[in-house]
Amino acid sequence: MHIGRTRLSQDIITEFCVPKNKKSNKIIIFCSGVPGAPYKDDVLEFWSKKGYWTFFPRYRGTWESGGKFLTRSPHEDILDVIDALEYPFEDYWKHKKYHLKPKTINIVGSSFGGPAAILASRDKRVNKVVCMAPVVDWQKEHKAEPLDALYTLLTDAFGDAYRINKSSWNKLARGNFYNPIKYINELDPKKLMIFHAQDDDIVKYKPVAKFAKKIDCQLISFKRGGHLSSSMLCKYKHYWRVNRFFNT
């Protein structure tokens, strides 16, 4: 299956997959974790075969996208993608243009991308959000991956793939930026489903469980599984649950 590539909202390079029924008006936007290689072909293709237009944007200031990382909250990049999908866009590989008429827009976020999905859910255009091991409170950083160590990893191991300065990164630790717990009273629990493993040593389970209980959203927990990613949604036992959630 062909993975297309386009640029949305001027800066945001986005990969996408076209469903067999091009008239489909169902959309899924995937928000990736950080750091990580920008590869979600298996998930894009799997859900496209199920009738969804699937999109995988690169946050501003990361990989091929323009701008600086974390100058703005990444959830605003996702909202800009939603804005852009109301207009024609071109597949740069095939030089073919598409113009969608979105009816349902769902968002999937994993790890660092969880806050982008959760915060974007406040937009009335967003139908449902599914998260795997989302960060819900940056001030509850884990000893296994403190923010300073993660910043060093980004700059040393990934170079210009993440174009960021320390002052922008430090906004995460202060807790008022890109932090779902600060907006808990603005979230609709009916829109949100979370998957999390209790043995996750990257994003702690307990803060997420408390978060889910406080807003009364769906939490599917596993005793084992480590740090979950969106690739789990290619398994049929999870696909059926999530697809049903998207369509109710």
N, C-alpha and C positions, 0 to 999 in steps of 0.2 A: 504493500500500500504506500502511496506517495505521501511524503511529509512536506508540506509547503512551507514557505518562509515569506514573511511580509514585515513591514514596518508600520506600527500603529502609533497615533498621537505623536508623530515626528521622531521620537527617540526610541521607542520600545520595539526591538526586534522580537518577533513572535513566530514560533513554529505552529503549524496547524494541520489538521487532518480532515478531509472532506468525507462525509458519510455517503453511502451509495445513493440514498435519496437526498439529492442536493436541495430539495425544497424543505427539508427538515428545519424546524425553527427551535430545536433544542440545542443548548450550548453548555459546554463544560470548560471552565478556565482552571488551569492547574498552577498553583503557587508553590514554587520549589523551596527546599531547604537551603541553608547557607552554612558552610561552603558545600560545594558539590559540582560535579560535572553536569552541564546542561543537556541531559539526555533523558527523555521520557517517551521515546518512540513506541515502546511496548504498550504503555498505558494509553497514549494518544490513539494508536491503531485499534486497540481492544475496544475502547468506548466508541470510537467512530464506527466500528462494525455493528455496534448496538444502536446506531441511528443518531448519534450526537455529533455536532461540530465540536471538535476539541482544539483547545488553544493552550500554548505553553509560552507565556511571555517571559523575557529576561527583565528583571527589575532595572530601572535606570541606574547607570553607573556600574553595571555588572555585564561581563562577557561582551557581546556585540552591541548592546544598547548604548545610547549616548547618555550624557549627564554624569552626575556624581552620586554615588551610593549613599543613601540615608540623608541626603539633603532634605528630602521629603519622606513622609511615611510611605513604605512600599504599598500599603493598601490603596493609596491615591493613584499609584501606577495601575493597579487593577481596575479602579474606577475609570481611569483614562482609557483603558482597553475597552471597557464596556461602552463608553461614549463613542469610541472610534468604530465599533462594530455596527453602528447605525448607518455607516457610510460605506461606499464601495472600497475594497482593498484588493491588492494585486499579489498573486503568487509570483515571486521573483524568479523562481526556477522555470516555470512554464509560461510566464508573461500572460497569465489569465486572470481576469478580474471576477470578483464575487461581490454580491450585495445581499446581505442577510436581512431577514425580518425577525429578529429574536422574539420568542414568546416566553421561554423559560431559560434563565441564566443561572447555572449552578456553579459553585466554586469548590475546588478541592485544594486543601493546603496541608503541607507536611512540615513538621518541625518549625524552623524559622518562618516558613510560609504560612503557618497556622494563624498567626496574628493578622496577616494580610487578608486571609479568607474571613476570619471572624469579624474584623472591623469593617470589611466591605459588606458584610451581611446586613448592616444597618441601612443600606441603600434599598429602596423599595423595589428596584428592578431585579434584585437578587432573590431567586426562589429558595434555594437551599444551599447549605454549606456542610461539607464533610471534611473532618480534620484527622490526621494521623499524628499522634504525639506532638500536639501544638504547644508552643510556649504561650503561657497565659499570664505570666508575671515575671518580667525580667529581673525583678529584685529578689527572686528566689533562685538565683543561678546555682547550678550544680557544681560541686567540687571537682567533678570529672571534667568539666569544660567551662571554667570561669570565663567571663567576658574578656578580660585582658589577654588570657591565653588564646582565645578564639581570634581576637584581633591580630595577634602576632602570627597566628597560622594563616589568616587571610593575606596579610601583607608579605610574609616570607614565602609561603608555598604556592600562592596563586597570583602574585604580582599584579599586573594591570587588569586581571580578570575582575577584580573588585577595586574600583577607584574610589577610595575613601580616606578621610583623614581622622585622626584620633578624636577630635572634638565632636564630629558627627557621630562616631561610634559611641562615645560616652553618653550620648543622649539616652541610650537604652538603659544604662545603669540607674539613671535618675528616676525612671519609672513613669514618667508622664508622656513618653513618646512611644508610639507603636506598641502599646501595652494593653491588651484586652481587659485586664482586671480593672483598669481605670474607667472603663466604659460599660461596666457590667449591667448598669441600670438601663442601658440603651439597647440591649440585645434581646432578640426574640428567641426564646428557647425552642420554639417549634421549627425554627429554621436550621438548627444546629445538631449535628451528630458527630461524636468524637470516638475514635479508636485509640486505645493506649495500652501498653504492656506494663505490668507492674515491675518487671525487672529492667526497665529502660534506665541505662546509666548515663544518658545524654540529657534528656528532659525528664525531670522528676515526675513520678506518677501522682503523688499525694496532692500537690497544688492543683493539678488538673482535675482530680477527683473532687476536690473541694469546690473548685470553680463550677464544674458541671452540676454538682448538688445545689449550689447556691442559686444558679439560674434555672435549674430543673430541666436541663436538656438531656438528650440521650447520650449515655456513655457506655461503650462496649469495651470491656476490659479483659485482658488476658493475663494469666499468671506468668507466662513466658512469651518471648517474641522479640525482646530487645527494642531497638529504636525503629519503629515501624515507618514504612514509606508508602507512597501511593501505589507502588507496584503490587501491593497486596490486593488492590481492587481488581486485578486481573484474574483472581481466583473466584470461581463461580459462587462459592459459599458467601463471599463478601459482596460480589456483584449483585446478587439478587436482593440482598438487604438494602444496599445503597440505591439501586435502581428503583426499588419500591418507594424509598424515602423521597427520591427526586420527583416521583410522580404522584405523590399524595399531598 
